[in-house]
Amino acid sequence: MLLLALDTATPAVTVALHDGTDVLASAGQVDARRHGELLLPAVDRLLAATGHRLDAVTGIVVGTGPGPYTGLRVGLMTADTFGLALGVPVYGLCTLDGLAYAADLEDPFVVATDARRKEVYWARYADSRTRLTGPAVDRPADIAEQVAGLPAVGAGALLYPDTFPAAHEPEHVSAAALASLAAEKLAAGEELPPPRPLYLRRPDAQVPKNYKVVTPK
């Protein structure tokens, strides 16, 4: 097994290689505006550093969000393209599940990432491997009672300390955590979900109303 994992659902562009037992290498860079520019070079560097060719990859793991439309689709389209070109399966994992796995907590907690518009993408977990609710998108003040008293991880939790006073790292998801979680599930015989995006809301871009036609009739 050689899994290539990637995630672009948050400001972090993150990639990793996993051989089914261990993470061979991983890399990440936080830049919310350059997902498309950073992802493929990061994959190339990762393969070169580990001495593997792309055609040695046996499966792709991609974070499915939730996340902003533009960033999220970069990772999903890249994963689909790799899968088609290599003839290998593409597995989707919720990005929040990757953060939860990396948090390595055994008691109930919350994962929250920044959804912009003064909102967070969030979910509740019984432990690092068991999601109880979500994912959902809400204003922090609107979910304060639901998350009261729970530890929290993720950039969204760190951004709103009034709602998440017990927030701590990890701030962003790592592809290494996604790859490890996927490898663990596959080894246990679990069927991983397809790479379907969790947008949770409509994209910011809208077709302008009453625009003028400038093409000749």
C-alpha positions, 0 to 999 in steps of 0.5 A, a space after each residue: 500500500 502506498 497512499 497519497 493524501 492531500 487536503 486543501 479545505 482549510 488555509 493549509 495546503 498539506 500532502 503526505 505519503 503513507 505505506 500502510 504502516 507509517 507516514 513516510 513523509 509529509 509537508 504543508 504550507 498555510 496560504 489561503 490564496 494559493 492552493 492551486 499553485 502550491 499543491 502539485 509542487 508539494 506532491 512532486 517534492 514529497 515523491 522526490 524526497 521519498 524516492 517514489 514515483 507517482 505510479 507507485 501510489 495505490 490509493 488517493 486520500 483527500 479531505 472533503 471539507 467542509 471548506 470554502 468552495 474555491 480551495 476545497 475543489 482544488 484538492 478534490 479535482 486533483 485527487 480525482 485526476 490522479 485517481 483516473 490517471 493512475 487507475 487507483 481508488 480515491 477515498 474521501 475523509 471529512 477534514 474535521 475527522 483528520 483534525 480530530 484524529 490528530 488531536 488524539 483525545 479520548 474524551 468528548 471535544 469539538 473541532 471547529 475550522 474558520 468558515 469566514 463570514 464570522 462562522 465556523 465549520 464544526 462537529 462534536 466527537 466522543 473521541 479522536 475516532 468517533 464523530 457524534 454530530 456534524 459537520 455543520 456551519 454556524 455562528 459561534 454564539 449560536 452554538 455556545 450552549 452546545 459546546 460549553 465545557 468541551 475542549 476544542 481544536 482547530 483554527 475556528 476554535 482559536 479564533 473565537 475564545 469566548 465560545 471555545 475557551 478551552 481551544 488549543 492546537 492542532 490549528 489546521 488539518 495535516 494530510 499525515 493525519 488523514 493518511 493515518 486515519 485512512 490506513 487504519 480504517 482500510 486495515 480494519 476492513 472499513 469502506 471509506 466514503 467517496 470524495 464528495 465535497 462538503 460545501 454546506 453552503 452556496 459559493 460566495 461568487 454570484 452571477 450579477 443581476 441586470 448586467 449589460 450585454 456587450 456582445 453584438 447582436 
